[in-house]
């Protein structure tokens, strides 16, 4: 498969996998706390990828250790906790929609840190999508509850994703996507996630009941597909495209997230639906020319 076809294939598959992650987070929260969901998500991925990490330990990029740590924590640790915390207050479909702001943060981080060129068209797209986020924040059923805090958590998580994506593209492209994922989850994040899980009292509280096993099943699906496998594919997508193109996955994710949310009984208010349209319109505005060129 040539690079052009491969990047579009990866984009579509990632959209489906990551778009489904928000409903899996929601289902996991019916059984575990947000901190347990985040820690388990990273820890299970680390356990599964440990054989790869151990067998390829000689390829560990020691000279790029600081960049590996930065990419790991911003892309695969901090957001894993922020999303579950936020989804205790807002729906999974809204979380998916807000995550679509990632291309905007890629532009901002790329311009400020990596000196990527920013066009007027891109800045216009940023403004349009920011307007949509404001509509989401203030568009809930209860007009007295603006839900600013969870919105800010999700925006912070999305900013972290952008920092990780641009760091990987700029500093870690000489490491294969599979090995990079294994190092991130099994070497860099295994111990922090284990400490985080133990601090929640999970070991002493967990019992092998039907409900807990169902919850563990949801977290495992989230970890294996939405974390381990998805990050391998994302790193590969970064190799065959650009950070901005790779972030385009968030244009399609809200569609998947909304479909799952509606099937699960979630509802969008008219103002939130309008905010969704505005966000996507802004993203399409700033991305359409880049997609065509790539």
TORVO-833734 format. One line per 5 residues: number of its first residue (from 1); for each residue z, y, x of N, C-alpha, C. Coordinates in steps of 0.05 Angstrom, whole numbers, m for minus. Atoms other than C-alpha are relative to their C-alpha. Layout:
<atoms>
NUM> Z Y X Z Y X Z Y X; ... .
</atoms>
This chain:
<atoms>
1> 0 m24 17 0 0 0 0 25 18; 1 m24 m16 m20 67 29 23 19 m7; m24 m17 3 32 123 36 m1 15 m26; 1 m16 24 6 164 m23 7 m17 m25; m7 18 23 10 105 m72 29 m8 1 .
6> m28 9 m3 76 82 m43 20 21 m9; m19 m21 7 110 149 m53 2 4 m30; 0 m2 29 90 152 m126 13 m24 m13; m13 24 9 112 80 m137 30 2 3; m28 m3 m5 179 94 m105 12 21 m19 .
11> m10 m22 17 186 158 m145 6 m10 m29; m3 10 27 177 122 m212 24 m20 m2; m21 20 0 223 64 m195 27 13 3; m25 m14 m4 277 110 m169 9 16 m25; m6 m16 24 272 153 m232 13 m18 m21 .
16> m12 18 19 287 92 m275 28 m9 9; m26 10 m10 343 66 m231 22 22 m1; m20 m21 0 379 132 m220 4 13 m28; m3 m10 27 365 155 m291 18 m17 m17; m18 18 14 403 94 m315 28 0 11 .
21> m26 0 m13 461 107 m268 21 15 m17; m20 m16 15 493 159 m314 12 m15 m23; m11 15 21 501 112 m372 18 m22 11; m17 20 m13 530 59 m324 26 12 8; m25 m14 m7 580 110 m300 17 3 m25 .
26> m14 m4 25 599 125 m372 13 m26 m9; m11 26 9 609 51 m388 22 m9 19; m21 7 m19 649 41 m324 26 15 m5; m23 m16 5 695 97 m344 16 m9 m24; m15 12 22 715 58 m406 21 m20 10 .
31> m18 20 m12 751 10 m359 16 9 24; m13 m9 m24 769 47 m296 1 31 1; m2 m29 m3 790 117 m274 m25 10 16; 23 m11 m15 737 164 m244 2 m5 30; m3 5 m28 766 155 m175 m5 m29 7 .
36> 5 29 m4 764 79 m181 m29 m6 m2; 29 4 3 692 81 m205 m14 9 25; 12 m10 m24 672 124 m146 5 m17 25; m7 16 m23 709 83 m94 m13 m28 m1; 12 27 3 685 16 m122 m30 1 4 .
41> 29 m3 m3 613 41 m124 m8 m1 29; 6 m1 m28 613 56 m50 9 m26 15; m11 23 m13 657 m3 m29 m17 m25 m4; 16 23 6 615 m56 m64 m26 1 15; 25 m3 m15 551 m29 m33 5 m6 29 .
46> m6 5 m28 585 m31 35 3 m30 6; m5 29 m3 606 m104 26 m27 m15 0; 26 13 3 536 m125 4 m18 5 25; 17 m7 m22 502 m89 62 12 m6 27; m14 6 m25 553 m110 115 m15 m19 18 .
51> 15 18 m18 512 m169 141 m23 13 14; 22 m15 m12 453 m123 153 10 19 22; m11 m19 m19 496 m71 188 9 m15 26; m10 15 m23 529 m123 233 m23 m11 17; 23 12 m15 463 m157 252 m17 21 14 .
56> 16 m21 m12 431 m90 269 17 21 14; m18 m20 m11 491 m57 302 m11 14 25; 11 m11 m25 452 m46 367 m18 24 m6; 18 m22 8 407 2 328 16 24 m10; m16 m22 10 465 46 309 m6 26 15 .
61> 9 m25 m13 442 118 323 24 17 11; m23 m14 m10 501 141 366 m6 29 6; 6 m28 m8 465 203 390 m3 18 m25; 2 m16 25 457 224 317 24 m5 m18; m24 8 16 527 203 295 9 22 m19 .
66> m10 m22 17 546 272 269 m18 4 m24; 18 m3 22 484 275 226 2 m23 m20; m4 23 17 495 205 200 25 3 m17; m25 m5 15 566 223 180 m4 21 m22; 6 m21 19 542 287 146 m16 m10 m23 .
71> 18 11 21 487 251 108 15 m20 m18; m15 20 15 535 195 88 19 12 m20; m20 m11 17 590 238 60 m12 18 m22; 12 m18 20 546 289 25 m18 m15 m20; 18 14 17 497 239 m3 11 m25 m14 .
76> m9 26 9 537 176 m14 30 m3 m4; m29 2 4 611 192 m19 10 21 m19; m11 m21 17 630 259 m48 m12 0 m28; 11 0 27 580 257 m106 8 m24 m17; m7 24 14 602 186 m124 26 4 m16 .
81> m24 m7 14 669 216 m145 m4 23 m20; 4 m24 17 645 282 m174 m14 m7 m26; 14 7 25 598 250 m225 19 m14 m20; m19 12 20 651 204 m257 21 19 m10; m20 m19 9 702 260 m259 m13 19 m21 .
86> 14 m18 19 651 306 m294 m6 m15 m26; 8 15 24 630 251 m343 24 m7 m17; m23 3 18 701 247 m370 0 23 m20; 0 m24 18 685 315 m403 m27 6 m12; 27 m5 12 610 316 m415 m15 m27 m2 .
91> 15 24 5 558 265 m437 m16 m8 25; 16 10 m22 518 221 m390 m28 13 1; 26 m13 1 453 253 m414 0 28 12; m2 m27 m12 477 323 m396 3 m2 30; m3 4 m29 498 297 m327 m27 m5 13 .
96> 27 5 m11 428 271 m317 m17 24 1; 16 m25 1 398 337 m338 8 19 23; m9 m19 m21 441 378 m290 m8 m10 27; 8 12 m26 424 330 m233 m29 8 6; 28 m8 m5 352 354 m242 m3 26 15 .
101> 0 m24 m16 372 417 m206 m4 m5 30; 1 6 m28 367 381 m140 m23 13 15; 22 m14 m15 297 408 m121 7 29 7; m8 m27 m4 326 477 m127 18 2 25; m18 0 m23 382 462 m78 m14 m9 25 .
106> 16 8 m24 332 428 m31 m14 24 11; 13 m25 m9 295 494 m28 20 18 13; m20 m18 m10 358 534 m17 11 m10 27; m11 11 m25 388 487 36 m21 m1 21; 22 1 m19 321 478 69 m5 27 13 .
111> 6 m27 m9 311 553 75 23 11 18; m23 m11 m14 382 570 98 7 m16 26; m9 16 m23 396 512 146 m23 m10 18; 22 11 m15 330 481 166 m24 18 3; 21 m20 m2 288 544 160 m27 m8 m13 .
116> 24 6 15 239 515 110 m10 26 m13; 11 m24 13 192 567 81 4 m1 m30; m5 m3 29 209 591 11 m19 20 m12; 19 m18 12 156 621 m34 11 14 m25; m9 m15 24 162 671 m91 m1 m19 m25 .
121> 3 18 22 138 616 m139 25 m18 m2; m23 17 0 196 572 m118 25 15 m9; m23 m16 9 247 628 m127 m1 6 m30; 3 m4 29 219 641 m196 9 m25 m15; m9 25 11 229 568 m212 30 m3 0 .
126> m29 1 m2 300 572 m188 13 17 m22; m11 m18 21 315 630 m235 m3 m12 m28; 5 12 27 284 595 m295 19 m23 m5; m17 23 3 323 531 m283 29 7 m1; m28 m9 1 388 568 m271 7 10 m28 .
131> m3 m8 28 379 599 m339 6 m24 m18; m4 25 16 374 529 m368 27 m11 4; m26 10 m6 438 508 m334 21 16 m15; m18 m17 15 474 567 m366 0 m7 m29; 2 9 28 449 545 m434 15 m26 m5 .
136> m14 26 2 476 475 m421 30 5 0; m29 m4 m4 544 501 m399 13 12 m25; m12 m13 23 554 543 m461 m11 m10 m27; 14 9 24 516 501 m511 13 m24 m14; m13 23 12 567 448 m532 6 4 m30 .
141> m7 m1 28 589 432 m603 22 19 m6; m23 m17 3 654 469 m594 m5 25 17; 7 m25 m15 637 541 m576 23 11 16; m23 m10 m15 708 552 m550 4 m16 26; m2 15 m25 699 499 m496 m26 1 15 .
146> 24 m6 m14 648 522 m446 m7 m22 20; 5 22 m18 655 461 m401 m11 9 27; 10 m10 m26 645 503 m339 8 m18 23; m10 16 m23 688 459 m294 m17 m24 5; 17 23 m6 647 394 m302 m28 8 9 .
151> 27 m10 m9 582 434 m296 1 7 29; m3 m8 m28 607 463 m230 2 m25 18; m2 25 m16 626 393 m205 m27 m13 4; 26 13 m2 557 367 m221 m19 17 18; 16 m17 m18 524 427 m187 7 m4 29 .
156> m10 6 m28 567 414 m125 m11 m27 9; 11 26 m7 546 341 m126 m29 1 6; 29 m3 m4 473 360 m132 m6 15 26; 3 m14 m25 481 409 m74 5 m19 23; m5 20 m21 511 352 m33 m24 m18 4 .
161> 24 16 m2 451 309 m49 m22 14 16; 21 m16 m14 405 364 m24 6 2 30; m8 m1 m29 444 371 41 m6 m26 14; 5 27 m12 440 296 53 m30 m5 3; 29 5 m1 365 292 37 m13 15 22 .
166> 12 m16 m21 346 349 83 10 m8 28; m10 10 m25 391 322 138 m13 m25 9; 13 26 m6 361 252 135 m28 6 9; 28 m5 m7 290 280 137 m2 14 27; 2 m16 m25 305 327 195 10 m15 24 .
171> m13 11 m23 349 283 239 1 m31 2; m5 29 0 349 209 219 m25 m17 m7; 24 14 8 277 189 207 m8 m22 20; 7 21 m19 275 145 269 15 m26 m5; m15 24 8 322 95 235 m13 m11 m26 .
176> 13 12 24 292 46 184 18 4 m25; m14 m7 25 312 58 111 21 m21 m6; m19 21 5 346 m10 104 24 1 18; m21 m2 m20 386 m4 168 17 25 m4; m14 m25 5 404 68 153 20 m3 m23 .
181> m17 4 23 432 49 85 24 m18 7; m22 19 m8 472 m9 116 20 15 17; m18 m14 m17 502 36 169 17 20 m16; m14 m20 16 520 90 118 23 m13 m16; m19 12 18 556 44 69 20 m19 14 .
186> m17 20 m12 583 m10 115 17 9 24; m14 m10 m24 603 28 178 14 27 m5; m11 m27 3 614 101 159 18 3 m24; m15 m5 25 639 97 87 18 m23 m9; m15 22 10 671 29 81 30 6 0 .
191> m29 m6 m2 740 49 106 9 23 m18; m8 m21 18 743 116 69 0 m9 m30; 1 9 28 723 82 3 22 m20 m5; m22 19 3 774 27 14 26 14 m3; m24 m16 1 829 77 27 2 15 m27 .
196> 1 m14 26 807 117 m35 7 m19 m23; m5 19 21 809 54 m78 30 m9 0; m28 8 m2 878 32 m52 18 22 m10; m17 m22 8 906 101 m65 2 3 m31; 0 m2 30 889 94 m140 18 m21 m12 .
201> m16 21 11 934 33 m147 m16 m23 m12; 18 19 13 874 m10 m165 9 m29 5; m8 28 m6 899 m73 m129 23 m9 m16; m24 8 15 966 m73 m163 m4 0 m30; 5 m3 28 938 m54 m231 m21 m20 m11 .
206> 22 16 10 877 m99 m235 8 m28 m7; m4 27 9 880 m163 m275 m27 m11 m9; 25 13 7 825 m213 m289 m3 m4 m30; 4 1 29 819 m197 m363 m30 3 m6; 28 m2 8 754 m198 m401 m9 29 2 .
211> 7 m28 m1 754 m122 m407 m4 10 29; 3 m9 m27 765 m111 m333 m24 m13 14; 23 13 m12 711 m161 m314 m26 12 m10; 23 m14 10 662 m126 m360 m3 26 14; 1 m26 m15 680 m60 m327 m9 m4 28 .
216> 8 5 m28 672 m91 m258 m30 m7 0; 29 6 2 603 m116 m281 m16 26 m1; 14 m25 2 582 m45 m299 0 14 27; m2 m13 m27 607 m17 m232 m18 m15 20; 17 16 m18 572 m74 m195 m29 6 m3 .
221> 28 m8 5 506 m58 m228 m6 27 11; 3 m28 m10 516 15 m211 m1 0 30; m2 0 m29 533 m2 m139 m24 m13 12; 22 15 m12 479 m54 m125 m27 14 m4; 26 m12 6 421 m20 m159 0 31 3 .
226> 0 m29 0 441 53 m168 9 12 26; m10 m11 m26 472 60 m98 m14 m14 23; 11 14 m24 452 7 m46 m30 m1 0; 29 3 2 381 m10 m68 m14 28 m2; 12 m26 5 366 61 m92 m1 17 25 .
231> 0 m16 m24 387 93 m27 m20 m10 21; 21 10 m18 343 46 13 m27 11 m8; 26 m10 10 284 66 m31 m2 30 4; 1 m29 m4 303 139 m26 m6 7 29; 5 m5 m28 305 137 50 m29 m7 7 .
236> 28 7 m5 238 102 50 m19 22 m12; 16 m21 12 210 155 3 0 25 17; m1 m23 m18 233 209 51 m18 m4 25; 18 6 m23 194 174 107 m29 5 m7; 29 m2 7 128 175 68 m6 25 m15 .
241> 5 m26 14 136 244 36 17 22 12; m16 m22 m9 176 308 41 26 1 m16; m24 m3 16 247 326 18 m5 11 m27; 5 m12 26 219 368 m38 m14 m19 m19; 13 20 17 173 313 m63 20 m21 m8 .
246> m19 21 6 229 262 m58 19 9 m22; m18 m11 20 274 308 m99 m13 2 m28; 14 m1 26 221 307 m154 8 m22 m18; m10 22 16 252 242 m177 19 11 m22; m18 m11 19 302 287 m213 m14 13 m24 .
251> 15 m10 23 247 314 m258 m2 m22 m21; 3 22 18 240 245 m289 26 m13 m9; m26 12 6 312 222 m287 12 9 m26; m12 m8 25 335 266 m345 m12 m14 m25; 12 14 23 285 232 m391 12 m27 m4 .
256> m13 26 2 314 164 m375 29 3 m9; m28 m4 7 385 190 m379 4 7 m30; m2 m8 28 373 222 m447 m6 m23 m19; 7 23 16 340 159 m475 24 m19 m2; m24 17 0 401 117 m454 22 13 m16 .
261> m21 m13 14 448 170 m481 m4 m1 m30; 6 1 29 414 173 m549 5 m28 m11; m4 28 8 414 97 m553 30 m7 m2; m29 5 0 489 99 m539 15 18 m20; m13 m16 21 501 149 m595 6 29 8 .
266> m5 m27 m8 503 214 m556 m20 19 m14; 17 m20 14 475 278 m587 m1 25 17; 4 m26 m13 447 342 m558 0 21 m21; 2 m22 18 459 408 m592 m27 14 4; 26 m14 m2 399 453 m605 m1 17 26 .
271> m1 m17 m24 422 500 m549 m2 m17 25; 2 17 m24 431 443 m500 m28 m12 3; 28 9 m1 362 416 m518 m18 21 11; 15 m23 m10 334 485 m505 5 3 30; m7 m2 m29 371 487 m438 m14 m21 16 .
276> 14 21 m13 341 420 m420 m29 7 4; 28 m8 m2 271 445 m434 m4 22 21; 2 m22 m19 283 508 m394 3 m10 29; m4 11 m27 309 469 m333 m25 m14 9; 24 15 m8 250 422 m333 m24 18 3 .
281> 22 m19 m3 202 480 m344 1 14 27; m3 m14 m25 230 516 m284 m7 m18 24; 6 19 m21 226 453 m241 m30 m6 2; 29 5 0 154 439 m262 m14 25 12; 12 m25 m10 137 512 m247 0 1 30 .
286> m3 m2 m29 163 508 m176 m11 m24 15; 8 25 m13 139 437 m163 m30 m6 m3; 27 10 7 70 430 m194 m20 4 22; 19 m6 m21 31 462 m138 5 m18 24; m7 17 m22 69 422 m85 m8 m28 m5 .
291> 7 28 7 58 356 m121 m30 m4 3; 29 2 m2 m16 369 m126 m9 m1 29; 8 m2 m28 m21 387 m52 8 m25 15; m9 24 m15 18 325 m30 m15 m25 m9 .
</atoms>
